[in-house]
Amino acid sequence: MRKGTSRSAYARSPAARWLSAAAVAWVAACAEGQALGPRCEAPEVRCGDGAGGHGAGSDGAGGHGAGSDGAGGHGAGSDGAGGHGAGGDGAGGAGGTPPGCGAVPPPQDIGSTTPQRVRGTTLGADDRRALSCSGPGAADRTFLFTAPLAGTYLFDTFEADHDTVLGALRADTCAELACNDDAAGIAPQIAVDLAEGEPILVVVSGADGAQGDFTLHVSQPGPHLCAPTALDRGVPQAVTGTTRGLEDAVYSGCADGPSPDATFTFTAKDPGVHVFTARGADDLSLDVLDGDTCLGALLGCDFRFGEAKVAADLEAGQTVLLAVATPIRPLEAFALEITQAPPCPRVHLDAAVPQTVTGSNEGLPDVFSTCATPESGGEATYGFSAPDDGLYTFDVRGADFPAVLSLRDATCTGEALACLDGSPGVPARATVPLAAGQTVVAVVDSHGEAGAHALEITRTPCPLLDLGATVPQVVTGSTEGRADLLRPSCGAGSGGEVTYRFTAPSDGTFVFDTAGSALETVLSVRTGGCGGPEIACSSGGTGSRAIVPLVAGQAVLVSVDSNGAEGAYVLEVRSFDGRDTGERPSRSDPRSPGPSRDRPQGP
């Protein structure tokens, strides 16, 4: 089971043209005997490094070099052997090697064989290649590989005895094609698409300066057999299995690295939330895909030791594919269980605040792995719809056990909006912004314990005050006794906050300033209300400033927060005229200019 490969580990190389048309001109100029100057040091080619020109090569041998679109030049041989170098689109003949971007010593040519294993070591090697996923000072070894056919090629060092880093570079310019540090544990893997005859440089390095022996494995992904076992439609049911001798057929959404996986298809007889649980004495990954193929859309996945669990809301007759695996190695034995959850949510609450409801998870099924807890108990579920816009706090109080609280959007399998893991004496409490009519499901879970609990729901209006569209204006207030609900991106923001709505009267740039406040403020500006994205944040002591461009009629939420303190503040809103960039203006003249310091912040 391979995790979906990131851009850093997967690359699609250009066609096998080592030199651009412009580079050919430079090669020709060098071949005519012109002086080697800056023009021959272009990024695409260097005279004298084996790409073209006189005298390049390993151990001094000459010959006909590489060209593009059939153009040749005098280039390099290898180890004293001259000959005709390879040209793009059919030029050249046998004997030459690509330049290696001027590497000294030249890269080790490992040919075009796949699969193959090449043993090596970075002990005593120098740091000659800079990779984007590796720090400086890491010893490396470089290999030249030439694709025998067009296709995707995999490179890994899974058998290394230390933390390795793997990169692929173009053979002509050393432009990076792929780089990966930890595809599976501490072992990297990269995949690169190559054209027939295209050479690349494969660099093996170490993470954090690590050195040691390694084995570079080169392979091509073959067609993976997706032959899932069809399960009965009845629930509950359980099956056992192993992944030994099976292929890697599914890209996991949760687990890294290639591994064989056992696949099954299941078709729901009735609509509702179905729970799929894999158990075994190892790390387990479980993926649930829509449809009956190994390429379906991911509905959910889980990866943890001993037990992996996924809940999916299925329609009657809907088919899903289940994939069970453990990273890298075969899974000797596992059990897969399928159950259908009871109606969720079990309790539908009134759209009223404040309210408190009591309940118990005694005897309730364990459907969800709330907050990815390694062990969970039965869950009590509550549906709630917000009566108005605002910040809503869900607080589990008086529980007989350390409660775990999860808030999910719309349904029991919806997006997790918040997840809080309580501890003894500390209630599980979550605050989320909700729009009027928005529904959430509150899941009260445990670490395996069962008992009574109380769930309290309260609302804090957000924003508290409306500033309208007046500029300039100054307001004063205090954060004393205010709730700490929002989390600005700058500063700790751990004090209570006061929130305002401001609407831009016209297109322009506006300044929000807390100069003159009695406490060190944290000033945040958001679009779309309390739950909207933050577009500016300033933590400037007793005078925080945010400068934001807005369009006429655009409303923003401004919060005055602090780093845990309480006290009086001043909030000023004024237009930015291009000169308001330095010392903060006096209160008598809110538009007075000063020397440059602050600059506008974009959305």
C-alpha positions as CSV (number, residue, x, y, z in Angstrom):
1,M,0.0,0.0,0.0
2,R,1.7,3.2,-1.1
3,K,0.8,6.6,0.1
4,G,-0.2,9.1,-2.6
5,T,3.2,10.4,-3.7
6,S,3.9,14.1,-3.1
7,R,5.4,16.5,-5.6
8,S,8.7,16.3,-3.8
9,A,8.9,12.5,-4.4
10,Y,7.4,12.3,-7.9
11,A,8.5,14.1,-11.0
12,R,7.7,14.2,-14.7
13,S,10.9,15.0,-16.6
14,P,11.1,16.9,-19.9
15,A,11.7,14.9,-23.1
16,A,15.2,13.5,-23.6
17,R,16.8,16.6,-25.1
18,W,19.9,17.3,-23.1
19,L,20.7,20.7,-24.8
20,S,18.3,23.5,-25.9
21,A,18.6,25.1,-29.3
22,A,20.3,28.1,-27.7
23,A,22.8,25.7,-26.0
24,V,23.6,24.1,-29.4
25,A,24.7,27.5,-30.6
26,W,27.1,27.8,-27.7
27,V,28.4,24.3,-28.4
28,A,29.0,25.1,-32.0
29,A,30.8,28.3,-31.0
30,C,33.1,26.4,-28.7
31,A,33.6,23.8,-31.4
32,E,34.8,26.5,-33.7
33,G,37.6,27.2,-31.3
34,Q,36.2,30.5,-29.8
35,A,37.5,31.5,-26.4
36,L,35.8,29.9,-23.4
37,G,34.1,32.9,-21.7
38,P,30.9,33.6,-19.8
39,R,28.8,32.7,-22.9
40,C,30.0,29.1,-22.5
41,E,28.9,29.0,-18.9
42,A,25.2,29.1,-19.7
43,P,22.9,27.1,-17.3
44,E,22.0,24.6,-20.0
45,V,25.6,23.7,-20.9
46,R,29.2,24.3,-20.1
47,C,32.1,23.9,-22.5
48,G,34.5,21.4,-21.3
49,D,32.2,19.4,-19.0
50,G,31.3,16.7,-21.5
51,A,28.3,18.4,-23.1
52,G,30.2,19.9,-26.0
53,G,33.5,21.6,-26.9
54,H,37.0,20.4,-27.1
55,G,38.8,18.2,-24.6
56,A,36.0,17.3,-22.1
57,G,35.5,13.9,-20.7
58,S,36.8,11.6,-18.0
59,D,40.5,11.0,-18.1
60,G,40.9,13.3,-21.0
61,A,39.5,11.5,-24.0
62,G,37.8,13.5,-26.8
63,G,35.2,12.6,-29.4
64,H,32.0,13.8,-30.9
65,G,29.7,15.2,-28.2
66,A,26.0,15.6,-27.5
67,G,23.8,17.9,-29.5
68,S,20.1,18.7,-29.7
69,D,17.9,18.1,-32.7
70,G,20.7,16.4,-34.4
71,A,23.3,19.1,-33.9
72,G,26.7,17.8,-32.7
73,G,29.9,19.2,-31.4
74,H,33.2,18.0,-30.1
75,G,32.5,16.4,-26.8
76,A,33.6,13.8,-24.2
77,G,34.4,10.2,-24.0
78,S,34.7,8.2,-20.7
79,D,37.8,6.6,-19.2
80,G,39.9,7.4,-22.2
81,A,37.5,6.1,-24.8
82,G,36.4,8.5,-27.4
83,G,33.5,8.1,-29.7
84,H,30.3,9.7,-30.9
85,G,28.2,11.1,-28.0
86,A,24.5,10.9,-27.8
87,G,22.5,13.6,-29.5
88,G,18.9,14.6,-29.0
89,D,16.4,13.3,-31.6
90,G,18.8,10.9,-33.2
91,A,22.2,12.6,-33.4
92,G,25.3,10.9,-32.3
93,G,26.4,7.3,-31.8
94,A,28.1,5.2,-29.2
95,G,30.6,5.8,-26.5
96,G,30.0,9.2,-24.8
97,T,28.4,9.9,-21.4
98,P,26.3,12.9,-20.3
99,P,28.2,15.7,-18.6
100,G,27.0,15.2,-15.0
101,C,27.0,19.0,-14.6
102,G,30.7,19.2,-14.1
103,A,30.8,16.8,-11.2
104,V,34.3,15.8,-9.9
105,P,34.5,12.9,-9.7
106,P,32.0,12.0,-12.5
107,P,28.9,10.0,-11.5
108,Q,29.0,6.3,-11.5
109,D,27.3,5.0,-14.6
110,I,24.8,2.2,-13.6
111,G,23.5,1.8,-17.1
112,S,19.9,1.0,-18.0
113,T,19.1,-2.2,-16.2
114,T,15.8,-2.6,-14.3
115,P,15.4,-3.9,-11.8
116,Q,18.9,-3.6,-10.3
117,R,20.5,-3.1,-6.9
118,V,23.6,-1.0,-6.5
119,R,25.6,-1.1,-3.2
120,G,27.5,1.9,-2.1
121,T,28.5,4.0,0.9
122,T,28.7,7.7,1.7
123,L,31.3,7.2,4.4
124,G,34.2,9.5,3.6
125,A,32.3,11.1,0.6
126,D,32.0,14.8,0.1
127,D,28.9,17.0,-0.1
128,R,28.8,17.7,-3.8
129,R,25.1,18.0,-4.5
130,A,22.5,20.3,-3.0
131,L,19.1,18.7,-2.6
132,S,16.0,20.6,-1.5
133,C,15.0,18.0,1.1
134,S,18.5,17.6,2.6
135,G,20.5,20.1,4.7
136,P,24.1,21.2,3.9
137,G,27.1,19.2,4.9
138,A,25.6,15.8,4.0
139,A,28.0,13.5,2.1
140,D,26.5,12.1,-1.1
141,R,27.1,9.7,-4.0
142,T,25.9,10.3,-7.5
143,F,24.8,7.7,-10.1
144,L,24.0,8.1,-13.8
145,F,21.0,6.1,-14.9
146,T,19.6,6.0,-18.5
147,A,16.0,5.0,-19.1
148,P,15.9,2.0,-21.5
149,L,12.3,2.8,-22.4
150,A,9.8,5.6,-21.8
151,G,8.0,5.1,-18.5
152,T,8.0,5.6,-14.7
153,Y,11.1,4.5,-12.7
154,L,11.3,4.0,-9.0
155,F,14.4,4.6,-6.9
156,D,14.6,3.7,-3.2
157,T,17.2,3.0,-0.4
158,F,14.9,1.0,1.9
159,E,17.8,-1.3,2.7
160,A,20.1,1.4,4.0
161,D,21.6,1.2,7.5
162,H,21.0,4.9,8.2
163,D,18.6,7.8,7.5
164,T,19.1,8.5,3.8
165,V,17.9,11.2,1.4
166,L,17.3,10.5,-2.3
167,G,17.2,13.0,-5.2
168,A,17.0,12.9,-9.0
169,L,18.6,15.6,-11.2
170,R,18.6,16.4,-14.9
171,A,21.9,15.1,-16.3
172,D,22.5,18.3,-18.3
173,T,21.6,21.1,-15.9
174,C,21.4,19.4,-12.5
175,A,17.9,20.8,-12.2
176,E,16.1,18.9,-9.4
177,L,13.4,16.5,-10.6
178,A,12.5,14.9,-7.3
179,C,13.6,14.7,-3.7
180,N,12.4,12.7,-0.8
181,D,13.5,12.1,2.8
182,D,11.2,9.7,4.5
183,A,8.8,7.8,2.3
184,A,8.8,4.8,4.6
185,G,10.1,5.3,8.1
186,I,13.5,6.9,7.6
187,A,13.9,5.4,4.0
188,P,13.2,7.5,0.9
189,Q,11.6,6.6,-2.4
190,I,11.2,8.7,-5.6
191,A,9.4,8.1,-8.9
192,V,10.4,9.8,-12.1
193,D,8.8,9.7,-15.6
194,L,11.5,9.4,-18.2
195,A,11.6,9.3,-22.0
196,E,13.5,6.5,-23.8
197,G,17.2,7.1,-23.6
198,E,16.9,10.0,-21.2
199,P,19.7,10.1,-18.6
200,I,19.3,11.4,-15.0
201,L,21.6,11.7,-12.0
202,V,20.4,9.8,-8.9
203,V,21.9,11.3,-5.7
204,V,22.1,9.3,-2.4
205,S,22.7,11.5,0.6
206,G,22.1,11.5,4.4
207,A,19.6,13.2,6.6
208,D,21.2,15.6,9.2
209,G,24.7,14.6,8.0
210,A,24.2,10.9,8.5
211,Q,26.6,8.6,6.6
212,G,26.8,4.9,6.0
213,D,26.3,2.0,3.6
214,F,23.3,1.8,1.3
215,T,21.7,-0.2,-1.5
216,L,20.1,1.8,-4.3
217,H,17.2,-0.1,-5.7
218,V,16.0,0.8,-9.3
219,S,12.7,-0.6,-10.5
220,Q,9.7,0.0,-12.6
221,P,6.1,-0.3,-11.2
222,G,4.5,-3.1,-13.0
223,P,0.7,-3.6,-13.4
224,H,-0.7,-4.3,-10.0
225,L,-3.3,-6.9,-9.7
226,C,-6.4,-5.6,-8.1
227,A,-8.4,-8.7,-7.3
228,P,-10.5,-8.0,-4.2
229,T,-12.4,-10.7,-2.4
230,A,-16.2,-10.1,-2.4
231,L,-17.7,-10.2,1.0
232,D,-21.3,-11.0,2.0
233,R,-23.8,-8.1,2.3
234,G,-24.8,-9.0,5.8
235,V,-23.7,-7.2,9.0
236,P,-22.2,-7.8,11.4
237,Q,-19.5,-10.0,9.9
238,A,-15.8,-10.8,10.4
239,V,-13.1,-12.3,8.2
240,T,-9.4,-13.1,8.7
241,G,-6.5,-12.9,6.4
242,T,-2.9,-12.1,5.6
243,T,-1.0,-9.9,3.1
244,R,1.9,-12.4,2.7
245,G,2.3,-13.1,-1.0
246,L,0.0,-10.3,-2.1
247,E,0.8,-7.2,-4.3
248,D,0.8,-3.5,-3.5
249,A,-2.4,-2.6,-5.2
250,V,-3.8,0.5,-3.3
251,Y,-2.3,3.9,-2.6
252,S,-3.0,4.5,1.1
253,G,-4.3,7.8,2.3
254,C,-2.8,7.4,5.8
255,A,0.3,5.1,5.7
256,D,3.6,5.7,4.0
257,G,5.7,3.3,1.9
258,P,5.0,0.4,-0.4
259,S,3.5,-2.7,1.2
260,P,1.3,-5.6,0.1
261,D,-2.3,-5.2,0.9
262,A,-5.4,-7.5,1.2
263,T,-8.4,-6.1,-0.6
264,F,-12.1,-6.8,-0.2
265,T,-15.4,-5.4,-1.6
266,F,-18.5,-4.9,0.4
267,T,-22.0,-3.8,-0.7
268,A,-24.3,-2.2,1.8
269,K,-27.7,-3.8,2.1
270,D,-29.2,-0.9,4.0
271,P,-28.3,2.8,4.2
272,G,-26.5,4.1,7.2
273,V,-23.1,4.5,8.9
274,H,-21.0,1.3,8.5
275,V,-17.9,0.7,10.7
276,F,-14.9,-1.2,9.3
277,T,-12.3,-2.3,11.9
278,A,-9.0,-4.1,11.2
279,R,-7.2,-5.7,14.1
280,G,-3.8,-7.3,14.4
281,A,-0.5,-7.4,16.3
282,D,1.2,-4.8,14.3
283,D,0.8,-1.3,12.8
284,L,-2.3,-1.4,10.7
285,S,-3.6,0.7,7.8
286,L,-7.2,0.5,6.6
287,D,-8.4,2.4,3.5
288,V,-12.0,2.5,2.4
289,L,-12.5,3.5,-1.3
290,D,-15.7,4.2,-3.2
291,G,-16.5,1.5,-5.8
292,D,-15.1,-1.9,-6.5
293,T,-11.7,-1.0,-7.9
294,C,-8.4,-0.1,-6.3
295,L,-8.5,3.4,-7.9
296,G,-11.7,4.6,-6.3
297,A,-12.1,7.9,-4.3
298,L,-11.0,7.7,-0.7
299,L,-13.9,7.7,1.7
300,G,-11.7,7.4,4.8
301,C,-8.6,5.8,6.2
302,D,-6.9,5.1,9.5
303,F,-3.4,4.0,10.6
304,R,-2.4,3.0,14.1
305,F,-1.0,0.1,16.1
306,G,-3.3,-2.8,16.9
307,E,-6.5,-1.5,15.5
308,A,-7.5,0.7,12.6
309,K,-11.1,1.9,12.2
310,V,-13.1,3.8,9.5
311,A,-16.7,4.8,9.6
312,A,-18.4,5.5,6.3
313,D,-22.0,6.7,5.6
314,L,-23.2,4.4,2.8
315,E,-26.3,4.3,0.6
316,A,-28.2,1.1,0.1
317,G,-26.5,-0.9,-2.7
318,Q,-23.3,1.2,-2.5
319,T,-20.1,-0.8,-3.0
320,V,-16.8,0.0,-1.3
321,L,-13.3,-1.5,-1.5
322,L,-11.4,-2.2,1.7
323,A,-7.6,-2.4,1.8
324,V,-5.7,-3.7,4.9
325,A,-1.9,-3.5,5.1
326,T,1.1,-2.8,7.3
327,P,3.9,-0.5,6.0
328,I,6.8,-2.1,4.1
329,R,6.5,-5.7,5.2
330,P,3.8,-8.3,4.9
331,L,1.1,-8.5,7.6
332,E,1.1,-12.1,8.9
333,A,-2.5,-12.1,10.2
334,F,-5.4,-9.7,10.7
335,A,-9.1,-9.7,11.4
336,L,-11.5,-7.4,9.6
337,E,-14.9,-6.7,11.1
338,I,-17.9,-4.9,9.6
339,T,-20.8,-3.5,11.6
340,Q,-23.6,-1.0,11.1
341,A,-23.8,1.8,13.6
342,P,-27.1,2.7,15.2
343,P,-28.8,5.8,14.0
344,C,-26.6,8.8,14.5
345,P,-27.0,11.2,16.2
346,R,-28.9,9.3,18.8
347,V,-30.3,12.5,20.3
348,H,-31.5,15.6,18.5
349,L,-31.2,18.7,20.6
350,D,-33.3,21.9,20.4
351,A,-31.9,24.9,18.6
352,A,-31.7,26.9,21.9
353,V,-28.9,28.3,24.0
354,P,-27.8,28.0,26.7
355,Q,-28.8,24.4,27.4
356,T,-27.5,21.4,29.3
357,V,-28.2,17.8,28.5
358,T,-27.3,14.8,30.6
359,G,-26.5,11.4,29.2
360,S,-24.4,8.2,29.5
361,N,-22.2,6.1,27.2
362,E,-23.0,3.0,29.2
363,G,-23.8,0.1,26.8
364,L,-23.4,2.2,23.7
365,P,-21.4,0.9,20.7
366,D,-17.8,2.0,20.0
367,V,-18.2,3.4,16.5
368,F,-15.7,6.2,16.2
369,S,-12.0,6.5,17.0
370,T,-12.5,10.0,18.4
371,C,-9.4,12.3,18.3
372,A,-7.4,9.2,17.1
373,T,-7.3,7.9,20.7
374,P,-5.6,4.5,20.8
375,E,-8.5,3.0,22.9
376,S,-12.0,4.3,22.9
377,G,-15.3,3.5,24.5
378,G,-18.9,3.8,23.4
379,E,-20.0,7.2,22.1
380,A,-23.1,9.3,23.0
381,T,-24.0,11.5,20.0
382,Y,-26.0,14.7,19.9
383,G,-27.2,16.7,16.9
384,F,-27.4,20.5,17.3
385,S,-28.4,23.4,14.9
386,A,-27.2,26.9,15.7
387,P,-30.1,29.4,16.1
388,D,-27.9,32.4,15.2
389,D,-24.5,33.3,14.0
390,G,-21.9,33.2,16.8
391,L,-19.3,31.3,18.7
392,Y,-20.6,28.2,20.3
393,T,-18.9,26.4,23.2
394,F,-19.6,22.7,23.9
395,D,-18.4,21.7,27.4
396,V,-18.5,18.2,28.8
397,R,-18.9,18.6,32.6
398,G,-19.4,16.2,35.5
399,A,-18.3,13.2,33.6
400,D,-17.4,10.0,35.6
401,F,-14.4,9.6,33.3
402,P,-11.9,11.8,31.3
403,A,-14.1,12.7,28.4
404,V,-13.2,13.0,24.7
405,L,-15.2,15.5,22.7
406,S,-15.5,15.7,18.9
407,L,-17.6,18.1,16.9
408,R,-18.4,17.1,13.3
409,D,-20.0,19.1,10.6
410,A,-23.5,18.2,9.5
411,T,-23.3,14.4,10.1
412,C,-21.6,11.8,12.3
413,T,-19.1,11.2,9.5
414,G,-18.7,14.9,8.5
415,E,-15.5,16.9,8.8
416,A,-14.1,17.2,12.3
417,L,-14.4,20.8,13.3
418,A,-12.8,20.3,16.7
419,C,-11.5,17.4,18.9
420,L,-10.6,17.8,22.6
421,D,-9.2,15.1,24.8
422,G,-10.0,15.8,28.4
423,S,-8.0,14.7,31.4
424,P,-8.8,14.0,35.0
425,G,-10.3,17.2,36.5
426,V,-10.1,19.1,33.2
427,P,-13.3,19.1,31.1
428,A,-13.3,18.6,27.4
429,R,-14.4,21.9,25.9
430,A,-14.5,23.1,22.3
431,T,-15.5,26.5,20.8
432,V,-16.4,26.7,17.1
433,P,-17.9,29.5,15.0
434,L,-21.3,28.5,13.6
435,A,-23.7,30.2,11.1
436,A,-27.4,30.3,11.8
437,G,-28.9,27.0,10.9
438,Q,-25.6,25.1,10.7
439,T,-25.8,21.6,12.2
440,V,-23.0,19.9,14.1
441,V,-22.9,16.5,15.8
442,A,-21.2,16.4,19.2
443,V,-19.6,13.1,20.0
444,V,-18.9,12.4,23.7
445,D,-16.4,9.5,23.9
446,S,-13.9,8.1,26.4
447,H,-10.7,6.0,26.6
448,G,-12.7,2.9,27.2
449,E,-14.5,3.9,30.3
450,A,-18.3,4.2,30.6
451,G,-20.5,6.5,32.8
452,A,-22.6,9.6,33.0
453,H,-21.8,13.0,31.7
454,A,-23.4,16.4,31.1
455,L,-23.0,18.5,27.9
456,E,-23.4,22.2,28.1
457,I,-23.9,24.5,25.1
458,T,-23.5,28.2,25.2
459,R,-23.2,31.0,22.7
460,T,-21.1,34.1,22.6
461,P,-22.2,36.8,20.0
462,C,-19.6,37.4,17.5
463,P,-19.0,40.2,16.7
464,L,-20.0,41.8,19.9
465,L,-20.2,45.3,18.4
466,D,-20.7,46.9,14.9
467,L,-18.5,49.8,14.0
468,G,-20.5,50.5,10.9
469,A,-18.6,52.2,8.0
470,T,-17.3,55.4,9.7
471,V,-13.7,56.5,9.2
472,P,-11.9,57.8,11.1
473,Q,-13.3,56.6,14.4
474,V,-12.0,55.7,17.9
475,V,-13.5,53.3,20.3
476,T,-12.4,52.3,23.8
477,G,-13.2,49.2,25.9
478,S,-11.8,46.5,28.2
479,T,-11.0,42.8,27.9
480,E,-11.6,42.3,31.6
481,G,-14.0,39.3,32.1
482,R,-14.2,38.5,28.4
483,A,-14.0,34.9,27.1
484,D,-11.0,33.6,25.4
485,L,-12.5,32.0,22.2
486,L,-10.4,33.1,19.2
487,R,-6.9,32.1,18.3
488,P,-5.0,34.8,16.3
489,S,-2.0,33.7,14.4
490,C,0.4,36.2,16.0
491,G,1.2,36.3,19.7
492,A,-0.3,33.8,22.2
493,G,-3.7,35.4,22.1
494,S,-4.5,33.7,25.4
495,G,-6.5,36.5,26.9
496,G,-10.2,37.3,26.5
497,E,-11.1,39.3,23.3
498,V,-13.6,41.8,22.1
499,T,-14.8,41.6,18.6
500,Y,-16.0,44.3,16.1
501,R,-17.5,44.3,12.6
502,F,-16.3,47.0,10.3
503,T,-17.6,47.7,6.8
504,A,-15.5,49.5,4.2
505,P,-17.3,52.7,3.1
506,S,-15.3,52.7,-0.2
507,D,-12.5,51.0,-2.0
508,G,-9.2,51.7,-0.2
509,T,-6.7,50.7,2.4
510,F,-7.6,51.0,6.1
511,V,-5.6,51.1,9.3
512,F,-6.6,49.4,12.5
513,D,-4.5,50.7,15.4
514,T,-4.5,50.1,19.2
515,A,-1.9,52.7,20.1
516,G,-2.5,54.1,23.6
517,S,-3.9,50.9,25.1
518,A,-3.2,50.0,28.7
519,L,-2.3,46.4,27.9
520,E,-0.1,44.7,25.3
521,T,-2.6,43.9,22.5
522,V,-2.9,41.3,19.8
523,L,-4.9,42.6,16.9
524,S,-6.5,40.3,14.3
525,V,-8.5,41.0,11.2
526,R,-10.6,38.3,9.5
527,T,-13.0,38.1,6.5
528,G,-16.3,36.2,6.6
529,G,-17.0,36.5,10.3
530,C,-15.4,34.9,13.4
531,G,-14.7,31.6,11.6
532,G,-13.3,33.3,8.4
533,P,-9.7,33.3,7.3
534,E,-7.4,35.8,9.0
535,I,-6.0,38.4,6.6
536,A,-3.9,40.5,9.1
537,C,-2.4,40.0,12.5
538,S,-0.2,42.3,14.7
539,S,1.2,41.9,18.2
540,G,2.9,45.2,18.8
541,G,2.9,45.7,22.6
542,T,0.5,48.5,23.7
543,G,0.1,49.6,20.1
544,S,-0.7,46.9,17.5
545,R,-1.4,48.0,13.9
546,A,-2.9,46.2,10.9
547,I,-3.1,47.8,7.4
548,V,-5.6,46.1,5.1
549,P,-6.9,46.8,1.6
550,L,-10.7,46.4,1.3
551,V,-13.4,47.0,-1.3
552,A,-16.5,49.1,-0.8
553,G,-19.0,47.2,1.3
554,Q,-16.6,44.5,2.4
555,A,-17.1,43.5,6.1
556,V,-14.3,42.3,8.3
557,L,-14.1,41.1,11.9
558,V,-11.6,42.9,14.1
559,S,-10.6,41.3,17.4
560,V,-8.7,43.0,20.2
561,D,-6.9,40.2,22.1
562,S,-3.9,39.9,24.5
563,N,-1.2,37.6,25.6
564,G,-3.1,36.5,28.7
565,A,-3.6,40.0,30.3
566,E,-6.7,42.0,30.9
567,G,-7.2,45.7,30.7
568,A,-8.4,48.8,28.8
569,Y,-7.6,49.3,25.1
570,V,-8.1,51.9,22.4
571,L,-9.1,50.9,18.8
572,E,-8.8,53.4,16.0
573,V,-9.9,52.9,12.4
574,R,-8.7,55.3,9.8
575,S,-8.0,55.5,6.1
576,F,-4.5,54.8,4.8
577,D,-3.3,57.6,2.5
578,G,0.1,56.3,1.5
579,R,1.9,58.4,4.1
580,D,0.7,56.7,7.2
581,T,3.7,54.5,7.5
582,G,5.7,55.6,10.5
583,E,5.1,57.0,13.9
584,R,1.6,56.5,15.0
585,P,-0.4,59.7,14.6
586,S,-1.6,61.7,17.5
587,R,-5.2,61.3,18.6
588,S,-5.9,64.9,17.6
589,D,-4.8,64.2,14.0
590,P,-5.4,60.6,13.1
591,R,-4.1,61.1,9.6
592,S,-0.8,62.8,10.3
593,P,2.2,61.2,8.4
594,G,5.5,60.0,9.7
595,P,8.6,58.2,8.5
596,S,8.3,54.8,6.8
597,R,7.8,51.8,9.1
598,D,4.7,49.7,8.5
599,R,3.4,48.7,5.1
600,P,0.0,47.6,3.9
601,Q,-0.9,43.9,4.4
602,G,-2.9,42.2,1.6
603,P,-5.7,39.7,2.1
